[in-house]
């Protein structure tokens, strides 16, 4: 009796890993952009905008991700017109030369939207903490040099805020990879979902979930290594600049 998984089932896990990485990357990119906008809104002089941003953070940080995913999958489907759902569930294919792009399933879209909205609240707070970590004297010095507010934000405040926010941001990206496993609840064929499928067919629980665990750990390790490289590169660039 073979104790290891057959190549077919190992390929299932690899496919699940690809979906996990793609889902995490897409949600991470969108959440980073939206989180930055959210942080700017929270620090805006406009009180209504700042309160709306604070309300967004309050709602999405204090409700379970699983509930949010279920809402986007079942609730959004119930609220949208039937014609929209028909279009979303249809097979759309775009051929770009040798490359063929296929429209993702509604499960994947709901998972991406749920993870993006949830992660945006956390990343926005990390960006805001980075902005608040920059001394107010920096903005005053930029203003004294005649810089416009947005010019000072781009060239003076943001580079420093980004260095401050990078370690906690990396932690949020790690959490995003782990949180993506909850998308199995709405039928997204990511790594945890495929692990269960392999376990159901082979009854090799240890092998299925053991390999999945290794894949998760390796993915998180890549993010940690990228963080270390980023920090070392930034430190060297800063040292050269001072020299």
Buried (B, 14 or more C-beta within 10 A) or exposed (E): EEEEBEEEBBEBBBBBBBBBBBBBEBBBEBBBEBBBBBBBBBBEEEEEBBEBBEEBBEEBEEEEBBEBBBBBBEEBBEEEEEEEBEEBEEEEEEEEEEEEEEBBBBBBBBBBBBBBBBBBBBBBBBBBBBBEEBEEEBBEEBEEEEBEEEEBBEEBBBEBBBBBBBEBBBBBBBBBBBBBBBBBBBBBBBBBBBBBBBBEEBEBEEBBBEBBEEBBEEBBEEBEEEBEEBBEEBEEEEEEEEE
